[in-house]
């Protein structure tokens, strides 16, 4: 991202999430009544926009299925939070929150939401909230973290996050932009919770076929051109081994096509082009929820 500007990919994801609420040809996988309001824009043209860069692209069917995945991963994450809340968790940390709106429509009494993001992206979000009249509830805490000058541990400690209590960490659309060192450092922090902790993470897999490799390379080039290059990919086996090394168990890993099928019943088609996108959840220190 560029200094003083919000993340381009965070903005594009917000457009995709908002358009999903009004798209006439999409199943409503995920309902977010604030997605349109927080943008404050006409998103009808977003149907033909890339879900990571906002550029106009030719493969509209792929972008439609990509929006389905973005909606499905949010639903998957929020279902995980709801289950953890029912089991006693009262803290959720959203890493790289972007324009995510969960904290402003949080239905769980007493659940504290910590939004972690780069100060520039977070400043832009707070302007959007003020301009659109979306109230910031007392259960939400902003945690600005520029990893060049502040650690996640320091940021959350200053925000009042309790290391001795159960928590859920939602980490969507982020780790592909991190180095392996940063990924492992953050997982180490998450694993240091002195109570059961659950994670929901989406990630990119290496291409397995020539067609996947070509599609992934073209997409990576577009994203790198806006200043946010992909740095890390992991196979499902590598992800499982990494989580296990940090003590996480009960791992559930779904490819994007599998997740889309779970919520829509649709199989095949353009969704197969998303096979390199995965989402995983796992728990450390307790029984899987």
Kinemage of the C-alpha trace (Angstrom):
@kinemage 1
@onewidth
@group {chain A} dominant
@subgroup {mainchain}
@vectorlist {calphas} color= white
{ca unk a 1} P 0.000 0.000 0.000
{ca unk a 2} L 1.058 3.625 -0.479
{ca unk a 3} L 1.738 5.930 2.458
{ca unk a 4} L -1.290 8.028 3.354
{ca unk a 5} L -3.667 5.887 1.297
{ca unk a 6} L -5.881 2.928 2.165
{ca unk a 7} L -4.993 -0.527 0.982
{ca unk a 8} L -6.175 -0.974 -2.611
{ca unk a 9} L -7.035 -4.601 -1.990
{ca unk a 10} L -9.045 -3.670 1.136
{ca unk a 11} L -11.049 -1.176 -0.932
{ca unk a 12} L -11.633 -3.710 -3.700
{ca unk a 13} L -12.810 -6.315 -1.190
{ca unk a 14} L -15.245 -3.783 0.264
{ca unk a 15} L -16.634 -3.125 -3.228
{ca unk a 16} L -17.083 -6.854 -3.796
{ca unk a 17} L -18.795 -7.345 -0.435
{ca unk a 18} L -21.107 -4.391 -1.108
{ca unk a 19} L -22.011 -5.439 -4.644
{ca unk a 20} L -22.809 -8.935 -3.388
{ca unk a 21} L -25.652 -7.390 -1.368
{ca unk a 22} L -27.434 -6.101 -4.479
{ca unk a 23} L -26.214 -8.366 -7.317
{ca unk a 24} L -29.280 -9.647 -9.183
{ca unk a 25} L -27.618 -12.865 -10.370
{ca unk a 26} L -25.912 -14.039 -7.169
{ca unk a 27} L -27.151 -16.201 -4.301
{ca unk a 28} L -27.123 -14.249 -1.052
{ca unk a 29} L -24.381 -16.142 0.744
{ca unk a 30} L -23.651 -13.438 3.278
{ca unk a 31} L -25.846 -10.563 4.428
{ca unk a 32} L -24.135 -7.379 5.550
{ca unk a 33} L -26.548 -4.434 5.944
{ca unk a 34} L -23.651 -1.991 6.399
{ca unk a 35} L -21.519 -3.038 3.402
{ca unk a 36} L -23.107 -0.544 1.016
{ca unk a 37} L -23.502 2.200 3.571
{ca unk a 38} L -19.878 2.263 4.706
{ca unk a 39} L -18.657 2.757 1.137
{ca unk a 40} L -21.214 5.459 0.382
{ca unk a 41} L -20.811 4.771 -3.340
{ca unk a 42} L -22.806 3.469 -6.273
{ca unk a 43} L -21.316 -0.011 -6.663
{ca unk a 44} L -23.364 -1.181 -9.662
{ca unk a 45} L -20.264 -0.919 -11.877
{ca unk a 46} L -18.386 -3.246 -9.526
{ca unk a 47} L -19.776 -6.281 -11.333
{ca unk a 48} L -16.992 -5.939 -13.901
{ca unk a 49} L -14.251 -4.907 -11.488
{ca unk a 50} L -11.411 -7.078 -10.266
{ca unk a 51} L -12.049 -8.032 -6.641
{ca unk a 52} L -8.460 -7.197 -5.672
{ca unk a 53} L -7.545 -4.153 -7.771
{ca unk a 54} L -10.865 -2.597 -8.957
{ca unk a 55} L -9.619 -2.678 -12.541
{ca unk a 56} L -12.139 -3.556 -15.239
{ca unk a 57} L -11.547 -7.150 -16.321
{ca unk a 58} L -12.931 -9.421 -19.004
{ca unk a 59} L -13.669 -12.588 -17.044
{ca unk a 60} L -16.913 -11.520 -15.361
{ca unk a 61} L -17.848 -15.067 -14.364
{ca unk a 62} L -14.584 -15.528 -12.484
{ca unk a 63} L -15.118 -12.225 -10.655
{ca unk a 64} L -18.650 -13.313 -9.729
{ca unk a 65} L -17.360 -16.566 -8.217
{ca unk a 66} L -14.565 -14.648 -6.514
{ca unk a 67} L -17.218 -12.430 -4.866
{ca unk a 68} L -18.979 -15.601 -3.752
{ca unk a 69} L -15.779 -16.773 -2.085
{ca unk a 70} L -15.244 -13.424 -0.353
{ca unk a 71} L -18.827 -13.558 0.926
{ca unk a 72} L -18.478 -17.206 1.951
{ca unk a 73} L -15.242 -16.651 3.857
{ca unk a 74} L -16.896 -13.843 5.855
{ca unk a 75} L -19.848 -16.078 6.664
{ca unk a 76} L -17.520 -18.927 7.619
{ca unk a 77} L -15.568 -16.606 9.929
{ca unk a 78} L -18.650 -15.150 11.582
{ca unk a 79} L -20.130 -18.609 12.126
{ca unk a 80} L -16.860 -19.551 13.814
{ca unk a 81} L -17.069 -16.481 16.046
{ca unk a 82} L -20.677 -17.306 16.965
{ca unk a 83} L -19.733 -20.868 17.938
{ca unk a 84} L -16.761 -19.662 19.984
{ca unk a 85} L -18.976 -17.098 21.714
{ca unk a 86} L -21.465 -19.823 22.607
{ca unk a 87} L -18.546 -21.762 24.107
{ca unk a 88} L -17.489 -18.807 26.253
{ca unk a 89} L -15.125 -16.644 24.161
{ca unk a 90} L -15.609 -12.916 24.648
{ca unk a 91} L -12.820 -11.535 22.436
{ca unk a 92} L -12.386 -11.506 18.674
{ca unk a 93} L -9.444 -9.925 16.881
{ca unk a 94} L -9.826 -9.035 13.195
{ca unk a 95} L -6.380 -8.793 11.652
{ca unk a 96} L -6.270 -6.559 8.573
{ca unk a 97} L -9.875 -5.467 9.105
{ca unk a 98} L -10.190 -3.150 6.102
{ca unk a 99} L -13.841 -2.095 5.785
{ca unk a 100} L -15.143 -5.174 7.577
{ca unk a 101} L -18.332 -4.247 9.445
{ca unk a 102} L -18.750 -7.084 11.935
{ca unk a 103} L -17.806 -4.888 14.888
{ca unk a 104} L -20.637 -2.434 14.093
{ca unk a 105} L -23.370 -5.079 13.815
{ca unk a 106} L -21.974 -7.435 16.459
{ca unk a 107} L -24.997 -9.413 17.756
{ca unk a 108} L -23.189 -10.962 20.735
{ca unk a 109} L -23.627 -9.168 24.050
{ca unk a 110} L -20.310 -8.636 25.800
{ca unk a 111} L -18.152 -9.720 22.858
{ca unk a 112} L -15.219 -7.318 22.446
{ca unk a 113} L -13.984 -6.741 18.903
{ca unk a 114} L -10.420 -5.554 18.251
{ca unk a 115} L -9.758 -4.271 14.734
{ca unk a 116} L -6.072 -4.397 13.796
{ca unk a 117} L -4.919 -2.599 10.663
{ca unk a 118} L -2.316 -0.267 9.220
{ca unk a 119} L -2.862 3.283 10.537
{ca unk a 120} L -3.507 4.664 7.036
{ca unk a 121} L -6.193 2.103 6.233
{ca unk a 122} L -7.702 2.497 9.692
{ca unk a 123} L -7.737 6.283 9.430
{ca unk a 124} L -9.553 6.031 6.103
{ca unk a 125} L -12.088 3.644 7.647
{ca unk a 126} L -12.775 5.950 10.571
{ca unk a 127} L -13.440 8.787 8.123
{ca unk a 128} L -15.900 6.551 6.268
{ca unk a 129} L -17.663 5.658 9.518
{ca unk a 130} L -17.996 9.325 10.491
{ca unk a 131} L -19.156 10.428 7.048
{ca unk a 132} L -21.787 7.697 6.790
{ca unk a 133} L -23.053 7.995 10.350
{ca unk a 134} L -22.147 4.466 11.440
{ca unk a 135} L -21.710 4.490 15.210
{ca unk a 136} L -18.671 2.911 16.824
{ca unk a 137} L -19.972 0.767 19.703
{ca unk a 138} L -18.232 0.591 23.043
{ca unk a 139} L -17.393 -3.052 22.397
{ca unk a 140} L -15.107 -2.156 19.467
{ca unk a 141} L -11.490 -1.063 19.826
{ca unk a 142} L -9.252 0.173 17.004
{ca unk a 143} L -5.699 -1.159 17.116
{ca unk a 144} L -3.474 0.737 14.643
{ca unk a 145} L -0.342 -1.291 13.930
{ca unk a 146} L 2.406 -0.387 11.483
{ca unk a 147} L 4.588 -3.479 11.703
{ca unk a 148} L 7.654 -1.404 10.836
{ca unk a 149} L 7.372 0.469 14.133
{ca unk a 150} L 5.020 -1.490 16.422
{ca unk a 151} L 4.382 -5.141 17.175
{ca unk a 152} L 0.990 -6.816 17.273
{ca unk a 153} L 1.666 -7.724 20.904
{ca unk a 154} L 2.294 -4.087 21.844
{ca unk a 155} L -0.748 -2.852 19.932
{ca unk a 156} L -3.160 -5.342 21.472
{ca unk a 157} L -1.708 -4.898 24.961
{ca unk a 158} L -2.252 -1.138 24.724
{ca unk a 159} L -5.830 -1.761 23.548
{ca unk a 160} L -6.705 -3.878 26.562
{ca unk a 161} L -6.749 -7.287 24.920
{ca unk a 162} L -6.615 -10.028 27.578
{ca unk a 163} L -3.966 -12.675 26.985
{ca unk a 164} L -5.449 -14.827 29.753
{ca unk a 165} L -8.897 -15.204 28.163
{ca unk a 166} L -10.223 -17.210 25.178
{ca unk a 167} L -10.179 -15.462 21.806
{ca unk a 168} L -10.829 -15.868 18.103
{ca unk a 169} L -8.459 -14.382 15.525
{ca unk a 170} L -9.949 -13.729 12.085
{ca unk a 171} L -7.193 -13.255 9.509
{ca unk a 172} L -8.663 -12.874 6.023
{ca unk a 173} L -7.027 -11.561 2.868
{ca unk a 174} L -3.701 -10.885 4.572
{ca unk a 175} L -1.131 -13.652 4.822
{ca unk a 176} L -0.438 -13.880 1.095
{ca unk a 177} L 1.010 -10.349 1.396
{ca unk a 178} L 3.318 -11.286 4.285
{ca unk a 179} L 6.748 -12.843 4.341
{ca unk a 180} L 6.986 -16.330 5.805
{ca unk a 181} L 8.906 -14.813 8.724
{ca unk a 182} L 6.068 -12.375 9.515
{ca unk a 183} L 3.488 -15.130 9.192
{ca unk a 184} L 5.311 -17.377 11.644
{ca unk a 185} L 5.989 -14.531 14.058
{ca unk a 186} L 2.277 -13.690 14.194
{ca unk a 187} L 1.257 -17.322 14.608
{ca unk a 188} L 3.708 -17.515 17.486
{ca unk a 189} L 1.939 -14.606 19.151
{ca unk a 190} L -1.476 -16.190 18.614
{ca unk a 191} L -0.231 -19.482 20.028
{ca unk a 192} L 0.948 -17.698 23.168
{ca unk a 193} L -2.599 -17.054 24.373
{ca unk a 194} L -3.019 -18.403 27.932
{ca unk a 195} L -6.478 -19.762 27.098
{ca unk a 196} L -8.139 -21.530 24.146
{ca unk a 197} L -7.632 -19.613 20.931
{ca unk a 198} L -9.176 -20.248 17.530
{ca unk a 199} L -7.958 -18.943 14.164
{ca unk a 200} L -9.660 -18.489 10.798
{ca unk a 201} L -7.170 -17.846 7.989
{ca unk a 202} L -7.452 -17.785 4.219
{ca unk a 203} L -4.394 -18.381 2.077
{ca unk a 204} L -3.115 -19.062 -1.422
{ca unk a 205} L -1.849 -22.440 -2.596
{ca unk a 206} L 0.832 -22.916 -5.248
{ca unk a 207} L -0.573 -23.680 -8.683
{ca unk a 208} L -0.839 -27.388 -9.489
{ca unk a 209} L -1.509 -27.223 -13.237
{ca unk a 210} L -0.271 -25.136 -16.137
{ca unk a 211} L -3.661 -23.439 -16.414
{ca unk a 212} L -3.681 -22.574 -12.700
{ca unk a 213} L -0.116 -21.302 -12.943
{ca unk a 214} L -0.958 -18.995 -15.854
{ca unk a 215} L -4.089 -17.621 -14.168
{ca unk a 216} L -2.311 -17.127 -10.850
{ca unk a 217} L 0.670 -15.401 -12.471
{ca unk a 218} L -1.595 -12.961 -14.338
{ca unk a 219} L -3.530 -12.159 -11.177
{ca unk a 220} L -0.353 -11.766 -9.142
{ca unk a 221} L 1.013 -9.293 -11.699
{ca unk a 222} L -2.134 -7.139 -11.515
{ca unk a 223} L -1.992 -7.042 -7.727
{ca unk a 224} L 1.741 -6.318 -7.632
{ca unk a 225} L 1.125 -3.397 -9.980
{ca unk a 226} L -0.960 -1.652 -7.288
{ca unk a 227} L 1.879 -2.025 -4.811
{ca unk a 228} L 0.687 -5.023 -2.806
{ca unk a 229} L 2.552 -8.079 -4.133
{ca unk a 230} L 1.914 -11.634 -2.991
{ca unk a 231} L 4.802 -12.962 -0.946
{ca unk a 232} L 3.671 -16.284 0.518
{ca unk a 233} L 1.809 -19.357 -0.681
{ca unk a 234} L 1.360 -22.666 1.125
{ca unk a 235} L 0.003 -26.054 0.190
{ca unk a 236} L -2.723 -27.446 2.490
{ca unk a 237} L -0.148 -29.911 3.828
{ca unk a 238} L 2.296 -27.091 4.582
{ca unk a 239} L -0.438 -25.051 6.272
{ca unk a 240} L -1.486 -28.014 8.422
{ca unk a 241} L 2.123 -28.669 9.412
{ca unk a 242} L 2.697 -24.996 10.235
{ca unk a 243} L -0.401 -24.789 12.429
{ca unk a 244} L 0.514 -28.062 14.123
{ca unk a 245} L 4.000 -26.739 14.881
{ca unk a 246} L 2.387 -23.915 16.838
{ca unk a 247} L 0.090 -26.292 18.693
{ca unk a 248} L -3.119 -25.830 16.696
{ca unk a 249} L -5.346 -28.878 16.223
{ca unk a 250} L -8.799 -29.751 14.895
{ca unk a 251} L -7.889 -28.183 11.571
{ca unk a 252} L -10.634 -27.814 8.953
{ca unk a 253} L -9.345 -26.754 5.537
{ca unk a 254} L -11.606 -25.963 2.588
{ca unk a 255} L -10.782 -24.877 -0.943
{ca unk a 256} L -12.780 -21.969 -2.351
{ca unk a 257} L -14.872 -24.320 -4.551
{ca unk a 258} L -15.648 -26.491 -1.502
{ca unk a 259} L -16.652 -23.446 0.548
{ca unk a 260} L -18.863 -22.109 -2.243
{ca unk a 261} L -20.517 -25.525 -2.573
{ca unk a 262} L -21.175 -25.578 1.180
{ca unk a 263} L -23.230 -22.391 1.007
{ca unk a 264} L -24.744 -22.543 -2.486
{ca unk a 265} L -24.788 -26.184 -3.521
{ca unk a 266} L -23.170 -25.174 -6.810
{ca unk a 267} L -20.252 -27.215 -8.090
{ca unk a 268} L -17.861 -26.902 -11.021
{ca unk a 269} L -17.867 -24.049 -13.500
{ca unk a 270} L -15.761 -20.978 -12.906
{ca unk a 271} L -15.445 -21.849 -9.218
{ca unk a 272} L -12.780 -24.391 -10.197
{ca unk a 273} L -10.550 -21.462 -11.165
{ca unk a 274} L -10.482 -20.527 -7.467
{ca unk a 275} L -8.938 -23.837 -6.417
{ca unk a 276} L -5.741 -22.115 -5.279
{ca unk a 277} L -7.689 -20.138 -2.640
{ca unk a 278} L -8.246 -21.915 0.689
{ca unk a 279} L -9.588 -21.146 4.140
{ca unk a 280} L -8.657 -22.953 7.334
{ca unk a 281} L -9.718 -22.867 10.944
{ca unk a 282} L -8.047 -24.494 13.909
{ca unk a 283} L -7.956 -24.282 17.689
{ca unk a 284} L -5.221 -24.343 20.280
{ca unk a 285} L -5.821 -25.252 23.887
{ca unk a 286} L -9.334 -26.638 23.635
{ca unk a 287} L -11.778 -28.893 21.799
{ca unk a 288} L -12.696 -27.992 18.201
{ca unk a 289} L -15.915 -26.017 18.020
